Amino acid sequence: MKSRHGLEIRAATGADAPGLGLLLAAAGVALPAAALLPRLEALRQGAGTALVAVEWGPPSGLVTLHWHRTLLEDRPVARIDLLLVGPEDRRRGLGRLLVEAAAQAARNAGCAMLELAAPSGEASLPGFAHALGFAPAGPGFVRALRKRR
């Protein structure tokens, strides 16, 4: 999915692993590319996906989500469990674009609800989540998914 001016939001591939390792390292998570490869494949093969924002080099943003059935919902529920934007790429709308791409992937998987996990210590997340239509729910945020017309 092309978004604007050379920015592309797409499914992460094994070729993205080294750049994702750098993106994760900037967020304080040391995970080598070799460890990322099987995890990316597992997401791709299972009920989930990893999407990257790419402009002219390595990924500048990442969102991972998975979907599952619950007893309380008719349709699967999707959960964003990781949302990262590189420090030099923040405040440009990449996080919003990644969440919207994740919402579309969730709709395509038949989900009716999207949850956003809230890591502790993220002071700006409540405002960001609210701006994207999420409401507080438990340890994170939730919003309904509507079909786009």
C-alpha positions in Angstrom: 0.0 0.0 0.0 1.6 3.3 -1.1 0.7 6.2 1.2 2.6 9.3 0.2 5.8 10.6 -1.3 7.6 7.2 -1.5 6.3 5.9 1.8 5.1 2.4 1.6 3.2 0.4 4.3 3.6 -3.3 3.5 4.0 -6.8 5.1 7.4 -7.3 6.7 9.7 -9.8 5.0 12.9 -11.6 6.0 14.9 -9.0 4.1 13.6 -6.4 6.6 15.0 -8.3 9.6 18.3 -6.3 9.9 16.5 -3.0 9.7 13.9 -4.1 12.2 16.7 -5.1 14.5 18.0 -1.5 14.4 14.5 -0.1 14.9 14.0 -2.4 17.9 17.4 -1.5 19.3 16.5 2.2 19.2 13.5 1.3 21.4 15.8 -0.5 23.8 15.1 -4.1 22.6 18.1 -6.1 21.6 16.9 -8.7 19.2 19.3 -9.9 16.4 18.1 -10.3 12.8 18.6 -14.1 13.1 16.0 -14.2 15.9 13.6 -12.0 14.0 13.4 -14.2 10.9 11.5 -17.2 12.4 9.3 -14.8 14.4 8.3 -12.9 11.3 7.6 -16.2 9.5 5.5 -17.4 12.4 3.4 -14.2 12.3 2.9 -14.6 8.6 1.9 -18.3 8.9 -0.4 -17.7 11.9 -3.3 -15.5 12.7 -1.4 -12.2 12.6 1.0 -9.9 10.6 3.8 -7.5 10.9 3.6 -4.4 8.8 6.5 -2.0 8.1 6.7 1.7 7.0 9.5 2.0 4.5 10.6 5.1 2.7 14.1 5.1 1.2 16.0 2.8 3.5 15.4 0.4 6.3 12.0 0.3 8.0 11.2 3.5 9.9 8.1 2.0 11.6 6.6 -1.3 12.6 3.3 -2.6 13.8 2.5 -6.2 14.8 -0.9 -7.6 15.4 -2.7 -10.9 15.8 -6.3 -11.9 15.9 -8.1 -14.5 18.0 -11.5 -15.7 18.9 -13.1 -14.9 22.3 -16.1 -16.3 24.0 -17.7 -12.8 24.3 -17.4 -11.7 20.6 -19.1 -13.1 17.5 -16.1 -12.3 15.3 -12.3 -12.4 15.9 -10.7 -9.6 17.9 -7.4 -8.1 16.7 -4.7 -6.9 19.1 -1.8 -4.5 18.2 1.0 -5.7 20.5 3.8 -3.7 19.1 3.9 -0.2 17.5 7.3 1.4 16.9 8.4 4.5 14.9 12.1 5.3 14.7 13.1 8.3 16.9 14.0 10.5 13.8 10.7 9.7 12.1 8.3 10.5 14.9 5.7 13.3 14.7 5.2 12.7 10.9 2.1 10.6 11.1 3.7 7.2 10.6 2.2 5.8 13.7 -1.3 6.8 12.6 -0.6 5.3 9.1 0.6 2.0 10.7 -2.4 1.8 12.9 -4.8 2.4 10.0 -3.0 -0.3 7.9 -3.3 -2.7 10.9 -7.0 -1.9 11.2 -7.4 -2.7 7.5 -5.5 -6.0 7.9 -7.8 -6.8 10.9 -10.9 -6.0 8.9 -9.7 -8.2 6.1 -9.3 -11.0 8.6 -12.9 -10.6 9.6 -12.3 -8.8 12.9 -14.9 -6.5 14.5 -12.7 -5.0 17.2 -9.1 -3.7 17.4 -7.3 -3.5 20.7 -4.1 -1.5 21.3 -1.8 -2.9 24.0 -0.5 -0.2 26.3 3.1 -0.7 27.5 3.8 0.8 30.9 5.6 4.1 30.9 4.2 5.4 27.5 2.9 8.8 28.6 1.9 9.9 25.1 -0.1 6.7 24.2 -3.4 7.7 25.8 -3.6 10.9 23.7 -2.5 9.1 20.6 -5.0 6.3 21.1 -7.8 8.8 21.8 -7.0 10.7 18.6 -7.4 7.5 16.6 -10.8 6.6 18.1 -9.7 4.2 20.8 -11.3 4.2 24.2 -9.6 3.0 27.4 -10.3 -0.7 28.1 -8.4 -2.8 30.8 -4.7 -2.4 30.4 -5.0 -0.9 26.9 -7.4 0.7 24.4 -10.1 -0.6 22.1 -12.1 0.6 19.1 -14.7 -0.9 16.8 -13.7 -1.7 13.2 -16.2 -0.5 10.6 -16.1 -1.4 6.9 -14.9 1.4 4.7 -17.3 2.5 2.1 
